[in-house]
Amino acid sequence: MTQLDFIEQGKRVLEIERQALLDITQYLDENFNKACQLMYQCHGRIIVVGMGKSGHIGNKIAATLASTGTPAFFVHPGEASHGDLGMITRDDVVMLLSNSGETSEVLNIIPVIKRIGAKMIAMTGNPESSMANWADAHVCIKVSQEACPLGLAPTASTTATLAMGDAIAVALLETRGFTADDFALSHPGGSLGKRLLLCLKDIMHSGPATPMINDKQCIKDALIEMSAKGLGMTAIVDDTGLLTGLFTDGDLRRILEQRIDIHSTLISTVMTRSCTTATADMLAAEALNIMENKRINGLIVIDDKHHPIGALNMQDLLKAGVL
């Protein structure tokens, strides 16, 4: 059986689609600006409408807009003709997607949208199409050819539409001053939400689980505490509970090379005095950045009086889905 090689076909497709993206940069013009202005000034929602493959792309564009500060949702044009037009109000902006600009299912609902009074943006590959002419703003996504050798399956044109939708969404995001915290509010689940919203107080070991000994105790006591708490470190405090240092697995390896008596040597003589600390309200993502930059495996969490109130290590961040 002859072994098939699809690499050349794949390269051809990607080259055509790469060229399509280069081609549509010329359409980032005053029409693009007008479309963004309409969406930025919208007091309602952005309603994205498309049929077939354009509908699938429309779903993605609506989702991207919604997650980046521009409230949006997708409406199927077929369903719109059977009641879903009731979702559209005069305060909304409707984005119509169609490569030809003549998709009948979309054209059929334009008169009703006009009557409702909602503004319309058309994104098509034909500036002379019906949709382009009837819309308040037209964004061109014309490509020279589809990647499909038959010129039939929407390929380069849908890639261009998706990319232009991303360009609009990000342009609006930057204009609105949308922040990482704003993004987190719409992504509370999954790793994105955990990275952006989770604070150390939510995942740290606190209370009796905090590894801690007095600076008048010996190295042996530190090892017992580290073994009991299982974080690979222990905070060292004075008689008032003030943090004076830190002792870690790494410190232990270093002193073992020096043949120090762990039963009689005070922990204060071998501890790390200037240790990196964190606060309970610090974002877990920020703590991860600190630990990676300083190449450390754990952090002691302190209060505003420099008293240890908790501790965590890389394993805790991993379990929380932050790492």
N, C-alpha and C positions, 0 to 999 in steps of 0.2 A: 504493500500500500504506500503510495506516494505521500511523503510528509508535507503538509501544507505550511506555507509561511505567510502570515498576515501582516508582517511588520511594515512592508512598503505601503500597503493600503492604509494602514494606520497612520503612517507618516504623512501620506497625501492628505488625509482628512484633517489632521491637526494643522498642517500648513495652510489649507484653505480657510479654516476657522481662525487661525492667527491673523491671516490677511483681512478677514472680515472685521475683526476687532480694530485693526489699524484703519480700515476704511471708514468706520463709523465715527472716528474721532473728529472728522470734518463737520459732523452734525452737532457738535457741542457748540452751538451758536446761540443767537438771540431767541430762537424758537425753544431751545432747551432751557434757556434762562427764564422764558415766560412760563413754561410748564412748571418749573421749580417754584416760581413766584406764586402761581395759583395754588400749589399744594402747601406752600409755607403759610399763606394767608387763609387757608381753609379753616373754617370754624367747626366743621363736621368731621367726616371720615373720608378717606380715600377709598373708593370702590373700584377694584380692578376687575375688568371683564375680558374674557377671551374664550375662544372656542378651540377644541382639539388640542394640538400641541401648544398653541398660544395660551390656552387655558391652564395647562400645566405650568408654563412659565409664569403666568399671571399669579397663580397660587404662591409661587416662590417669591415673586416681587412683593406681593401683599404681606407675606410673612416677614420679609426683610424690613419693609417699611415699619410694620407694627413693632418689631423688636428694636428698632433704632430711633424711636421717638415720634413717629408719624402714624397715628392710629389708622389702620387700614384692614380691609378684609376682601375676600374674593367672592364674586357672584357669577354663577354660570349663566350665560345668556339664555339658554333654553329654559332654565328654572325661572329666570327673571320674567319671561313671558307668561309664566304661570303662577305669579304671585310674589316672587322675590323682589320685584321692582318696588314693593312696599318698604324694602330696607333702605331705599335711597331717599334723601331729603334735599331740599334746596340749598342747604348748607354744605353739602358734600361736593367732592370733585370726583368725577368718574374717569378712570383711565381705560381706554379701549385699546386692546391689542389685536392686531391682524396684519400679517405680512402683506397681503394684497390690499387691505383697506376696504375690501368689498364683501367680507364675510356676512352672509345673509342673516344669520341668527343675531349678529351684533347690530347690523343695520336696522333690523326690525324694532329694536328697543330705543333707538336714538330719538325718535319723535316724542316718546313718553318722557325720556330724560330731559329733553328740551322743555316740555310742558311743566315738569316738576320745577325746573329752574336751576338744576345743578350744572356746574361748569364741567366741560369735557376736555380731556386731553387724549389725542389719538397717537399711538405709537405704531407706525406702519412703515413698509418699505416702498410706499408709493405716495409721494407728496401731492399727486393729482387725484387721489382716490376720493371717494365719497366721504369716508370717515375723516380724512385730512381736511377736506373743505368744510365740513360741518362742525368740526371741533373748535374750541376756543384757542387751542394750541396744538401744534403737531410736532412730534419728535420723530425724525427720520431714522430708520434702522436698515436702510437699503444695503444689500450686499451684492457683489458681482456674480456670485454663483453659490449654489448649495454644495455641500460636501458629498451628497448623494450623487453618484455618477449618472443617475437617471434625471437628476434635477427635480425630483418630485418630493422626496422625504425632507421635511423641515429639519435642517441641521445647522448650517452656518447662520441662517436667519434667526433661529431660536437662540443660538449662542449670543448673537448680537443683541437681541431683545433683552435677554437676561442681564448681559453686561451693562446695557443702558439703564436698566432698572436699578442695578447696583449703583451706578453713577448718580442717579437721582437720589436714591436713599442716603448715600453717604454725603452728598452735597447738602441735603436737608439736615442730616445729623450734625454736621459741622456748623451750619448756620444757627441751629438751635442751641449749640453749646452742650450737646448731649454728652454725659460723662459716663465713666465706668460704673459708678453707683447707680445711675439711671438705668444702664443696661442690665445690671444685676436685678433690679426690681422686676424686670420682665422675664428673667431667667432664674427664678428661685430654685428650680430643680436641676439635677445633674451637676456635672463638674463645674460648669460656668458659674452657677449660683454659689456653689461651695467656695470656689476660689475668690469670689468677689464679696460675699456677704458674711462668711463665717468668721467669727472673732475667736481669739484665744480662750476667752472665758467659756466658750461653748465646747472646747475639746481638751483643755488642760487638766492635769491631775491636780486636785486641790485638797485642802483640809489635811486629814491624816495621810493621804496618798502622796503628799508633797515630800520628797526626800530632803531631810534637813537634820543637821547635827550642830552642836555647840563647838566653837573654835577652841575650847579647852579639852576637847576629846581627842583620842588618838586615831591614827590611820585605820587601825583595826575596826573602830566603831563606824568609820566612814564606809568601809567595805561591807560591813553588816547591813547598814542602811541602804546602800546601793543595791545589794542583793535582794533585800526585802521589797524595795519599791520598783526595781526592774527598769529603771530609766537610764542606766549607765552613767549616773552623776548624782551628786548631792549638793545642796546649798549649805554653806557654812555661815552661822550667825553668831553674834555676840550675846551677852546676857540679856540685852534689851530686845533681842529679836531682829536686830539690824543685820542685813546681809553684809558679810565681810569678805566672802570669797566663794569659790566653786571648786569641787574636786570631781574629776571625770575618769573614765576608763583610760583615757590617754595619759592622764597624770599618773595613774597607777603603773602603767607600763614603763614610764620614765623613771619612777623611783625604784622599781624592782631592779633596774639595771645598776642602781647605786648601792644595792644591798643595805637599804635602810630598814631598821627594826620597826615593823608596823605596830608592834604591841606597846612601844614606849614613845614613839615619835608623835608629837602633837600635829594634828591636821593643819594647824595654822602655819606651820613651817614649810609645807609643801603645796598648799592650795594655790589656785590662781586667784589673785586678788582683784585684778581689773577684768572682771568677766562681763560678757555681753548679756544684757537683760531685756525683758519685754514687759508690756503692760497688758492687763486683761482685755482692754478694749481694742488692742491692736488687731488688724485683720490678719487672718491666718496666711493669706497670700503674702503679706508684708513680712511676716515672720519667716516664711519659706525663703524669701529673697535674702533676708539677713543671714540666715543659716547657710545658704548656698554661697553667698559672697565671702563670708568669714570662714567657710569650710568647717563648720561646727555641727554637731549632731543633736544638740539640745539647747533649750533656753530655760532660764529661771524667770518666772513671772513675779513682778514686785508691785506693791501698792505705792501710793504717793509719798509714803514715809520710808521707802526703800526696804520694806519688810517682805520676805518671800511669801507669796500666797498661792503659788502653783508652779508647775513645771510641765514641759512636754518635750518630745523628741521627734525625729523624722518619721518614726513609725506611727506616731499619732496623726501626723499630717497625711501620711499614706492611707491610714484607715479612714480618715475623714474625707478622702477623695480630693484633697487639695494638691497633692503631689502627683 
